[in-house]
């Protein structure tokens, strides 16, 4: 970390925040610099995170992303062998594509949001979740090995885009001195609530209703709720929060 971490983004030749604000139509004089107040960690967390609706939008958005991600990772192999009668080798191929397809999409996500959406993070996230919605339906309804591999790969390719962009958005909804607290809230919601919903809750629902359709409905509902939170976050990003 000491070797790899650099200085400011501007020093490394990246776009300065003032240029991003200019792309968004925000004038420099309209940007209010918020200095770190003389508050305790809890006061900062309460004042700038818990009472900040945008921090909650990001936290819930990431919660539902993690529900989809862990729901797919945890139950895709079991579903393919149990419901689709795939062999272990066929299931392994589908799952391999799911994981590795995420690498190129994650690398491109930030560039796309800067280049084509003027620094707004949520439009690519929303587009990714819309496609994931239909990919989930695809691999639940198809019995063709190659199609299932394609649907799984596409879902894996895209699910990390909203997850990555939620991390970036976290840094933009609170002042710099409150980013750590906001990341803490988002991380708690994602890993404790989202991951639990995607693993334990989906398993319980499938067992209770004795049908994989219960898992399908929960995953699709998570996609819709993620899109809703992302949309709210996007419109809030057009305003100055503090």
C-alpha positions, 0 to 999 in steps of 0.5 A, a space after each residue: 500500500 505504501 508503495 502503490 498509493 499515490 497522491 491526489 488524482 490530479 497529480 496522477 493525470 486524472 480528471 480534477 473534481 472541478 472539471 467533473 463539476 463543470 461537466 455537470 454544469 456546476 460552477 466553482 463558486 457554487 461548490 461549498 468547501 466543507 471543512 472538517 468540524 470539531 466533532 467526535 466520530 459519533 457526532 460526524 456519523 450521526 450528523 452527516 451519515 445517519 441523517 443523510 438520506 443520500 447515504 441511505 440510498 447508497 447503503 440500500 442500493 448496495 444491500 440489494 446488489 449484494 443480495 443479488 450477488 450472493 444469491 447468485 454465487 450461493 445458489 447458482 451451482 446448487 440450482 443448476 445441478 438440482 433443477 437443471 440436472 447439469 453435471 458437476 463439470 457443466 455447472 463448473 463451466 457456467 460458474 467459472 464464466 460467472 466469476 471471470 466475466 466480472 473482471 472486464 466490466 469492473 475495469 470499464 465501469 468507472 471509465 464509462 461513468 466518467 466518459 459518457 455520463 459526466 461523472 454520474 455513477 448511477 446510470 450505468 448501475 441502473 442499466 446493468 441491473 436492468 440487464 441482470 433482471 432479464 439474465 436471471 429470468 433467462 437462466 431460470 427458464 432455459 435448459 440449454 447449456 450454452 444459453 445458461 452459460 451465457 446468462 450466468 456470464 452476463 449476470 456475473 459480468 454486470 453485477 459488479 458494476 453497481 457494486 463498484 459504482 456504489 463504492 464510488 458514489 459513497 465518496 460523493 454523498 458525504 464530505 470527505 471527513 465523513 467518508 469512512 463513516 459512510 463506508 462503514 454504514 454501507 459495508 454493514 448493510 451490504 454484508 450483514 443485511 444484503 449477504 444474509 438475504 442472498 444466502 440464508 433468506 433465499 434458501 429458507 424461502 425455497 425450502 418453505 415454498 418447496 420451489 425455486 420460483 421463490 428464489 427467482 422472485 426474491 432475486 428479481 425483487 432485489 433487482 427492482 429495489 436496487 434500481 429504485 434506490 439507484 434512481 433516487 441516488 442519481 437524482 439526488 446527485 444532481 443537487 448539492 448535498 451540503 
